[in-house]
Amino acid sequence: MNPKISVIIPTINYSNRKDAIDRILVSLDNQKTAVPFEVIIVNNEPGSTKREFDIVSASTQVIHEPEAGLSRARNAGVKVAIGNIIAFLDDDVIPAPTWLGAIVQTHKLQTALCVGGPVTLIDSSFLRFPKWFSDYFLRFIIPPQFPKSTEVITSPYYIVGANMSFKRDVFASYGFFDTNLGRVGACLLSGEDMEFMMRIPSEGIFYEPLAGVSTKMTSLRLTRGYFVRRIFWQAISEARIFRKHGFDRYYDRSELFLSPYFGNKLLATLQHETIFQAICMIIRIITFNIVSLLRL
C-alpha cells in the first residue's frame, strides 16, 4: 500500500545534519497514529549525485539534489514522493506526537488543499534575548502567534514552510516552488512557501493546532548583523512576490509602502526607543521599493 503521507525534509549536507534528522525520524516513528508514511530526506549539497538514492530504512530514503536552493530541494522531493499528502519539515524541528494524525484528519475536509500547524520555540531558557529583540524580529523566523482552533487561516496569521502539507494534486494544478525564491546557500532569500500558497485558493489553506512542531533558537540569530541581512533579503523576496501576485493576500503588505500607517508605526517605534527596529523597518521599505522599481 502506498504511504498516505510523504514527509520531505530538505537539508544542506546530510552527513552533518544526520543527528538532528534522526531525532525527527524517532519522533515520526513514535506518532500517535497508524497512518502509513514515507520520509524523503533531500541532501541539497553541491557535488552530490543527483540520481543517487540511499535507503535509510524501509520507510526512509535520502535523495541528492546537487543544485543549491531550498526550492530546488523541495521540488526534488515532490517529484519522487508517492503519498497522496505531501508534507514538509525543516531539518531542525521536532513534530508533536499528534502531528501526522492531525494533518491527515484536517486533509479529510473537502476543501482542504494545504494544512499547516504551529511552530514553537523550545529550550530557549538558556538564551539571552537582547533588549531590542521583539515579535517584530521573531516573525522573520517563526510566526509569533497562531489561531486557537482548526480553521481556514486568515491575516494576520500565516503558515510557514517549516511545517506545511499539501494534497498531492496541488502540485499538478499549481506547479512547483519558485526557484527564484527560498534559501540558496548563505543567501537569505525566502518567501517560496508563501508565494506557492498564494497560488492556491485561500479557502483551501487550513491551520491545525494539533499538527505542531518545535524548534530551537540559536544564538547566531540573536545578533543585529543577522537581522540586517535577514530583513534585507526579506525585502528582495517580497519584491519578487509582489511582481508575480500583487499583495492582496500578503499578510505584511502595510509595512512595504509609504503610507500614514507606516509613518505612524515608525513614529511609535521611535518613541519607544526601539531604534534598531526602526532602522530595520527603514531598510526593508527602501530595499523593497528599489528592487521593485529596478525589477531585480
N, C-alpha and C positions, 0 to 999 in steps of 0.2 A: 504494500500500500504506500502511495506517495506521502511524504510528510505533509501535514496540514499547514505547518509554518516553516518557512526558510528564514533563518536568522543570519543576517550578513554583518560581519564585524570587520570593517576596514582597519588596517594598521600599517604603520611605517616600520619596516624591519621587524618581522615577526619573531626572529630569534631573540631580539632584545626585549620584546613585549610579551614573551610567552608566559611568564609568571602571572602577569595581570590578566591575560586572556584565559589562562587555566582557571582563575577564580570565577570568571564568567561562566565557563563550562560547568564547573561544580554547581554553581547556582542554578543553571538551567537543568541539570540532572536532578536537582532537589525541588523542582517546582511542584506545587500542589495541584497537579493536573496530569491526566494521562494523554494529553494531546501529543500526537507524534510530531517530531520536528527534526530538521537538519540544521547544521551550523556550517556556514561558509566563511572562513577567515580569508580575507583578501590581503595578501602581502604586497603592498604598494611600494616596491623597492627597486630603484634603478639596478639593472643587471640581472634581476630575477628572470627566470624562463617563463614566458607568457603562457605557454601551453602545459606547463608542469603542474601536476596535482599531487599533493601529499595527503595521504589518508591518515588522519589522527586517530579516529575511532570509527565504529560502524555508522555514526551519525554526524561526523565532523571531518571536514577536509580543508586543506589550505590551497588556494589558487594564487597564481602570481601575476600581477599586473605591473610591468616594469615602467610604464609611462606615468610620471608623477602626477598626482592630483586626487583629492578626495572624491570628486565627482566621477573620475575615471574608475576608481576603485569600486565605488558603489555600483556603477553601471556594469562592471565586470561581474560582480556578484549576482546581479539581477539576471544576467544572460545565462548563467548556469543553474540558477535556482529552480527547483521543481515543486515547491509548495504553492498552494493556492492563496496563501497570505505571505507576503514578503516583509520582514521586519528588519530594522537596522538598530544596532547598538554601537556606541563608541567603545574603544578598547580600554577605557578607564572607568567603566561603570559597573555596578552590580545590580542585576534585576531583583526586584522583590519576589518572594515566593509565589505571589499571585499573578506575576507578570504575564506568563503565557496564557493562562486560562482567561484572564480578563481581556486580553487582546482578542482571543477567539470569540468570546461572548459578545463583545461590542461589535465585532465584524459581522455578527449574525443579523444586526439591524439592516433592514433592506436598503436604506440609503447610505450606509457607511462605506466610504471608499478609502479613507485614511483614519487611523486611530493612533493616538499618542497619549503618553502619560506624563506624570511629573518627573522632574529631575531635581533631586535634593542633595544638599551637601552633607557629608559625613566626616567625622574625625577632624573637625575644624577647630576644636578647642585648643590645639597646640599652636595655632596660627595667631600672629599678632596683626590684626587688621589695622591698617593706618587710619588716622583720623579722617582723611579725605575720602576713604572708601565708603560707598553708599549703594543703594539699589540702582542708581544710575549706572554704575560700573558693573554691578553684578549681572545686569540684564544682557551684557555683551558676552557673558559666559553661560549663564543659565537664566531662565525666567525667574524673577523674584517672587511671583505669585501665580497661583493656578485656581481654576474654578473648584467648587466643592463637590460636584456630582457629575455623573456621566451626562454629557450634553454636547451639542454642536458648539464648537469653540468660536468665540467672537472677541473682537477687540475690547479691552486691551490685552487679552490673553492670547497666547500663541504656543504652538508645538515646535520643538527643535529636533534636529537630526540625530541627537544623541539617543533618542527614544521615539521612533516613529515606525509605523507599519502601513502597508497598502495592500489592497486586493491585487492579485497578480494582473488582472485585466487592465488596471490603471496604466501600466507601462505600455501596453499595446495601444491604448487610447490616447495617451498624453505624452508619450516619448520617454526619454531618459533625463538624468540630471545634466544640467548645463555645465559643460567643461570649461566655460569662461568664468565660472564661479566656484567657490569652495577652495579649501586649503591646497596649496601646491608648494611642498617643501616648507621653507621658512616664511613664505609669503602668506599673510593672514587674510587673504580673500575669504569671503563667507557668503551666506545667503542662498546657496544652491538648494537647501531644503525648503526655505520659504518660497523661492521662485518656483520650484516644482509644485508646491501646494497651491500657488496662485493660479495654476492651470486647471485645477480641479474645482468643480462646483463647491462653493463654500458650505452648502448644506450637507456635503458628504464628508466633512472633516470633524471628527469627534475626539473629545477628550475623555479619558477613562482614568479615574483616580487610583484604581487598584493596579493599573499597569505602570507602576513606578520603578524608577531606577535611582541609585545613589552614586555619587562621585565625590572625589576629594578635590579640594582646592590646594594648589601648590603655591609655595611662597614666591615662585617666579612670576606668578600672575598678580602679585600684590605690589607691583612697582609702577611708578609713574611712567617709566620708559616703555613698559609693556603696553600700558593703556594708550599712550600716544600712538604707538604703532597699530594697536588693535582698532582704535577708532578711525585712524587714517584709512586703513584698508576697509573698514566697515563702510565708510562713505563712498569709496570706489565701488564696492559691491552694490550698494544701494543705487548708485547712478546707473549701473548696468541693468539692474532690475527695473528701474524707472523707465529706461528706454524700451524695454520689452513689454511692460504691462501698465505703465502708469502706476498710481499709488492708491487707487480706490479701495483696495483690500489690504494695504500695507499698514501694519499696526503702529508705526512710528513716524508717519509722514509729517506730522506737525513740527518736528524738530529739524526739518531739512530745507525749509524755505523761510525767508524773511517774512514775518507776519507779526501782528500785535501779540499773538500767543507766544511766539518765540521770544520777542522782546521782553515780555512780562516775566517769562520763565528765567531768562538770562539775568534780568534785574533782581529777581528773588534769590537766585543763586549767589549773586554778588553780595547781596545784603546779609546773607547767612555766612559770609566769609568763606565760602567753598570755592576759592579762586581756581584751584586745579580743575574742578568740574566745569567751571565757566570757560576755561581755556579749551578743554576738550570739546565742549559744545560748539565753540567758535571754529576749531579745527575741522569738526565734522561738517558744519554747514558750508564753510568755504570750500573744502575739498569736494563735497558733493556737487556744488554748483559749478566749479571749474571743470570737473570731469564730465558733467552733463553737457556743458557748453562745448567742450572740445571733443566730446564723443570718444573718450579714451577707453 
